[in-house]
Amino acid sequence: MLNTIMLDGKVISGEGNGRKYLELPWVKEQVEEKLGFTAYPGTLNVKLTDQSAARRKLLEKANAVKIYPAEGYCIGLVFKAYIDATECGIVIPQVKNYPENLLEIIASVNLREKFHLTDGETVTVTVSL
């Protein structure tokens, strides 16, 4: 039986860095290989509640799949996850001072469009450990 944790937060706009990262050939290849889907070029950014931010810290210690970088980039910890029944992945860049209350979610589809999400709406993500 898989262990899971639930993370809740509000949708926020990002800076577009997730899109740039997901368009890199070595990232695309590793996401397909390790998560089993071709990622839509962009992330759904979620600002976690205080309780969920505390639970997210558990992911740093869990057995993660890793996206190994090309020179000049950081390792990304990746976890399979779901929003409702839609398979997705959580990416945690291993960058100094990366916000502990931010969640970047990738999927094969544009999650904002699929779920008709706008900034400020609440989302629950189930993360597999």
WOHUVEN-V536932 format. One line per field, one symbol per residue. ss: DSSP state (a for helix, b for strand, c for the rest). psi: psi as a letter, one per 40 degrees, with the letter a starting at -180 (. if undefined). burial: I if it has 24 or more other ideal C-beta (glycine too) atoms within 12 Angstrom, else O. A space follows every 10 residues. Layout:
ss=???
psi=???
burial=???
This chain:
ss=cccbbbbbbb bbccccaaaa aaccaaaaaa aaaaaccccc cccbbbbbca aaaaaaaaaa acccbbbccc cccccbbbbb bbbccbbbbb bbbccccccc cbbbbbbccc aaaacccccc cbbbbbbbc
psi=hihiihhiah hiiaeedddd deehdddddd ddddeeihhh giihhhhiid dddddddddd eigiihhhii heiiihhhhi iihbehhaih hhhghhehhe ehhhhiieih ddddefiihe ihihhhhh.
burial=OOOOIIIIII IIOIOOIIOO IIOOOOIOOI IOOIIOOOII OIIIIIIIOO OIOOIIOIIO OIOIIOIOOO OOOOOIIIII IIIOOIIIII IIIOOOOOOO IIIIIIIOOO IIOOIOIOOO OOIIIIIII
